[in-house]
Amino acid sequence: MRSLGLADIAAEAPALEMFELLKQPISFKRKPFAASADASAPAQQSAPAEQSGAEQPGAAERSAPAERAQRRLVVPHGRRLAVPHGRRLAVPHGRPRVAVRRGRRTQNLVGLEIEPGQLVAVQSRLNGHVVVERAAGRPIPPSLVRDGEVSDVSALSEALADLFEGSGLDRRVRIGIANQRIVMRQIELPAITDPKELESAVHFQAQDEIPMPIESVVLDYHSLGIAETEAGPRMQVLLVAARRDMVERMLLAARQAGLRPEGVDLAAFGMIRALRPLDALEGEQVLYLSIGGLTNLAIANGSTCQFTRVITTGVEQIVGEVAASAGVPLPEARRLVSSVAANGLAVTPPPVMRTTAGPVPATGEQLELARTGLSDGIRRIAAEVRNSLDFHRVSRGEQPVSRAILTGPALDLTGFDVALARELDLPITRGAVALASPEASGHVPMSRLAVAAGLSLSEGAQ
């Protein structure tokens, strides 16, 4: 399958996967379609649009129960994608109509996680659990990706090309996205059983449910089935929408790097696929947290994501605040934060700071600022997570989560998991995936492999 985006090209181009709302493979073959005159190629030179209609932390639209039934993608201006249960969703280049290709599973791709401050690409497989076969990673400047959105397409493209050069990784990738311009909502409709009528009803009501112009988003939905309510039988439907320009910029950077993006998935779903505990009880609510450039939160029942939210505070923001307060560059601030524990005790000798006068040990004042910044950052993250847990429990009437699984660069900070568990009053497990060999990690810290590993798979461990 060739590298494609959402901008108009020749009508015979193959399909590109867009979202995987479930954990099962879905694939499409497109039919010829005359490109619309109003479609436009993604703008490369401008920064992402202001989030005037984007979701804000704690809003109801982040609730996302999902499991079974037929799924559909509704593309603006009446172009439709039909998605049967158990197949991967594809968004064709130029937004044409598509036809379903049944009975075929898509091979695992390379999962690509693009976060503020880091790039990670992983090729993995399932062997009862997720096993990493090959990986590559590299840090990126904070100006390339802000709050999960691409702010410099050209620079990100260069970084991606450098990441894959000589890595041995396949260039067919599935990209994970996580930011506040993704909306999830569950709606109720009359008990409509005709697929076409349901599609029309969903698309009509979505205009009131999605706080963004419908023509500016990619809108996906799938039916959760008919439930008995006080008003009688009602169809339960899950809506997911993402700003089209945000997705297009991500895809453009990947294509310019010589990659072949064959799928775009929510990073939260990759995290669940990689880290879902096999000992989870039926109906158990598990909290998943990936804390790095930002905090990606998901609540799942089994393999089904019921709620997801992106919190902009993460390790990178904590490092930036320490850099500002201590008056040191970001690399030195990272050394400071890594040299202190979340309980306030020093865990390594003071790091050597690079200054204009030469290498000098960090001062006691700098170390104290790092301790304070780390502790304050953990408390802020915990407060946001508690708000999300309370909202999910009250709005959905769900059982409280029983435990949390933590992954991401936060695991590399001594005592972070212990301090966060204390703040949340929840047991926290350090989430990690297995390696096929000691060399499989490609020198990427184990803490940073899980989300990309999950993105590379079409389904998680059973």
N, C-alpha and C positions, 0 to 999 in steps of 0.2 A: 504494500500500500504506500503510495507516494505521500510526501509531506504536503499537507494542505492546511489552509486556514479558513476563516469565515468570510473573507472578502471575495468578491466576484472574480471568477476566472472562467475558463472554458466549461461549458455545460456538462461535458463528459467526464469531469474529474472524479476520482473515487471519493469515498466518504471519510470523514474524520469523526472519531468518537468524541462526545462532548462530556456528559456527566454519567457517572455510575451511581445511581441512587441506591441500588442494592449491591450485593457482593457477588452477583452472578454475571457471567459473560453475556453481552448483548452486542450484536454486530449488524451492519446494514450494507446494502449495495444500493447506490443511488440510481435513479432514473434520469434521463435527460430532462433538462428544465431550462427555459429561457430566463436568463438572469434579469433581475429587476433593475430598473433604471435608478431607483433610489438607493440601492446598496452602494456602499463605499468601502474602499480599502482602509485598513487600520492606519491611523495617523502615527507616524514614527517619531516625529519631532516634538510633540507636545507631551506634557506630563499628564497623568490621569486626571479625569474631570473631578471637580470638587464633589464631595459626597453629600450633596444636599438632600438626596433622597435615599441615602444609604441607611442601613440598619445601625442602631446604636446599641452599646452593650446593655444587656438585660431586657431587651424588647421581646414581645411575645413571638415575633416571627422567627426566633431562633429555635423554637420547639420543633423537633423533627422525628416523630415516630414513623417507622417505615418497615413494612415487611411484605410481601406478596402482591398478587393481582397485576392486572395489565397496566403498563406505563406508557405515557405519551409525551412527546416533546411538541410544544406549540411554538412555532417560529412566527414572529410578527408578520402582518399582512397576509395572513391566511395560509401560510405554508406549513405543512404538518409533517411530523415524524411519528409513526406508530411504533411503539416499543412493547413487545409481548414480554410477559414475565420470564425471567431467567436469561435475557439476552442483553448485550451491551449496547448502550446508546451511541449513535453516531450523528454528528452534525456535519452535513456535507458542505464543501466549499461552494459559496454562492447561495446557500440556503435553499436548495431545491427539494423536491419531493424525493422520497426514498422508498425502497421496497425491502421487506425483511428477508434475510438470508438465514434460513432455519437449519438446525441440526449441526451447527459447526461451532466449536469452541475456539476462542482466540488464544493464541499462544501468549505466554507471559512476556511482558515487555520490560524495559528498563524503567524503574520508577525514578522520577526526578522531583526532588523537593527543592523549591526555591523559596528561601526565607530571608528576612533581613539579616545580613551578616554571613550567610552561608549557602552553599550549594552542595547537595548530596545526590549522587546517582547510584542506584543499586540494582543488580540483577539477582533474583532469588528464586527459590523453588519451595514446594511443599513436600515435606517428608514426615507427616504427622504433626510437624510444626514448621515454622518459617525458617528457612536456611539461606543465608547469604552466600552466593557463589562468587560474586565479584562486586567491588564497590570503588567509588572515587569521590573525593570531596575537596572543597577548597573554600577559604574565606573570601568574602566579597566586601567592598566598601559599603557602608550604610546608605550611601546616596543612590545605589542601584535599585534597591527594593525598599519601599517605605510602607509599613503597616500591611505587608503582604501584597502590595501592588507595584508593578514595574514603573519606575520613575525615569530610567535611562535605558532605552531599548538597545542602543548601539553598544554601550558598555556592558550590559548584561549578555548580549550576544557574544562579545569577545570573551567574557568570562566562561560562558558555556562551551565555546569552541576550545578554550584552553583546558577545561575540565575533561572533555572527552578525548582530546588529542593524546594518543598513546595509552589510553586507559584499557583498551581491549573490550570496551562495552559496546553493545549493539546501539545503533543510533535511532532505533525505533523506541520512542519513549511515551510514557503516560505521565502527565504533569499534574502534580497536586496543587490545588489553590486553597488559600485560607485568608480571608479578609472580611471586612465588615460590609462589603457590597454584595454579599450573598444573603439571600432572604429565604427562610423556610417558614411555611405556615400550613396548618391543617384546617380545612374548611369542610362544611357540611352542605350537601346538596340533596334535592329530592332523590328518591331511590330510582335513579335512571340506569337502565340496563343496556340500552342501545349505545354502543361505543361512540358513534358519531354524535349522537345527542349529548352524551356525557362530555365529549371533547368540546363541543360548542358551549355548553353550560360552564365548564371550567374556565375556558378562555374569557367568557363574558364576565364572570365573577372575579377573575384574577385582576381585572382593571381596578377594582376597589380594594383588593387585598394587598397588592404589591405597591409599596410607596415609591415607585419609580415609573417613569413612562414606559408603557408596555413595549413600544417600538424600540426602546433602548436596551432591552434585556433578552436573554435566552431563557425561556420559560419551560420548565419541565414539570410533569405531574405523574402520579400514578394512584390508582384507586386502592384504598385499603379495605374495601368491601362495605357491605351494608350492615349498619348497626341499629339496634332498637334504641330509640330515644323517647323522651317525654312527648315529642311531636310525632312519634311514629317512626317507621323505618326511614333511615337517612343514609345516603352514601357518604362515606368518609374519604376524603381526598387529600393527599399531600402535595403541596406546591413548593417548588424550588425555582428561584430566579437568580440570575447573575448578570451583572452589567456586561453587555456585549463588548464595549471598548476595553474593559479590564482584561477579559479573556483574550481578545484579539492581540493586545500588546504582549501578553505572555507568549502566545503562539508565534508572533512575528519574531521575537527575540530568539526563540528556539529554532525556527526555520532559517534565519540568517546565520545561525551557528552551524548549519549543516545537519541539524537533527531532523528526524521524521516524527513529529508528534502525532501519534495515533489515538490518543485519548487524553481527556482532561477529567480529573476526578477531584472530589473533595479530599483534602489531606486528612481530615478527620476519619473518613472511611478507611483510608490506608492504615491509619493508626489502629483502628479497631481490628482490621484483618490481621495485622501483624501480632497484636498483643492480647487478643481475646483469650481469657483463661479457660482451659478445657474443663476445669473443675467447677465452673459457675453453675449454680443451681437454676432450675427453671424459674423464670420470672425475676431473677436477681438483677438489680440495677447496679451497673459498674461505671465508675467515673474514670475517664481517660484524660490525661493531661500531657501535652507535649510543650515544654517550656524552653524556648530558645530565643530567636529573634522576636517572637511574640508568644502568647499563650493560646494554644489551640485546645479547646475543651469539648469533650463529647460524653454523652451519657448513652449507654447501650444496654439493651436486654438481649443477651446472646449476641448474635451477629447483627442485630437490627439497631441502627442509630436512631435514638428517640429525640435527641436534643443536641445541638452543637452551637458553639459560640466562639468567636475570636476576641481575645482580650489583647489590647495593644501593648500592655506592660509585659516585658519578658527580660531575659538575661541581658540582651543588648541595651535595653533602656536603662537597666541598673548600671551597666558599665558606663554608658554615656553620662549618667548623673554623677558617678564617681569621678570621671574624667573632668567634668566641669568644676566640681567642688574641690578636688585636689589639685587642679591646675596642671594636669598631665595629658599627653596624647592618649587616644583610645587604646593602642597596644599596651601602654604602661598601666592604664586603668584595668585592663583585663588581668594583668599580672597581679595587681593589687587585690582584686576581687578573688582571684584563684588562690591567693596566699592566706586568706582568712577563712574561718569557719562560720557557718550561720549561727553558731552558739556564741560568737564573739571571741573565741579563742584563736590564737595563731596556730596554724597547722604546719607551716613550713618556715624556714628562715626568711627574713625579709627579702623580697625580690630585689634584684639589681635594676635600677631605673636608668634608662638612657637619657642623659641630659646634654646640653651644649658644653658643659664642663667635663663630660665623660661619664662613665658608669659610676653610679653611687647607690648605696643601699637605700631602700624606702625609709622614710622617716616615720617615727611613731605617730605623728599627726596624720600622715597619709594613710597608714594602716587603720587608724581609728575611723577615718572617713569612709574607708572601704567596708569596715565592719558595720557601721551605721547604715550605709547605703544598701548593703546586702540585706540586713535585717528589715529595714523599712520596705524594700522591694518585695520581700516575701510576704510581709503583712498586707501590702496592697493587693498582691496577686490573690492571696487567700480570701480577702474581703470580696473581691470580684467573683471568685469561684463560689463562695457561700451565697452570694446574691443569686447566682445562676441556679444553684441547687435548690434554694428556697422557692424561686420562681417555678422551676420545673415541677417540684412536688406539689405546690399549691394549684398551679394552673392545670396540670394534667391529672391530679389526684393519684400520683404514683407513689410507690413505696420509696422511702429514703434510700440513697445509694449505700451499699454495704461496705465498699472498699474503693480505693483509687489505685490506678496504675500510672506511674510517672515515667516519662522518657524525655529525651532531648538534652541539650547542653547543661541544663540545671543539675543533672545527675553528676556532672564533673565537679560541682562545687560542694565541698565537704560540709555535711550537715544540712544541706538544702532540703532533702527529702524528710529528714527528721523534724526540722523546724516547720515545714509545711504541714506535715501530718499533725503536729501539735496544734497549729492554728486552725486546721479543718476539723480536728477531732475525728479523724478517719485513719484506719490503717492504710499505709501506702506501700505498694510493691514497686521495686525498680524494674521497669519494663525493658527487656532486651531480646534480641533475636540471636539464633545460633549462627556459627560460621562453618562453612564447608571445609575450610582449612585455615591455618593461622594467617596465611597471606590474603585471604578473601576480603578482609576489611579494607585493603588498599590504604592502610595507615589512617583511615577514618576512625575516630573514637567510637567505641561500641554504643555509646549513648546516643549517637546521631544516625544510626542505621535504620531504626525500626519503621519510621513513617515511609521512607523511600522504599524499603523492602515490601511493605504492605501495598504501596502503589503499584509495584511491579506485578502483583498477582491479581488474578480475576476473582479469587475467593480466598478466604482465610482457612486456617486449620479447622477441621470438623471435630 
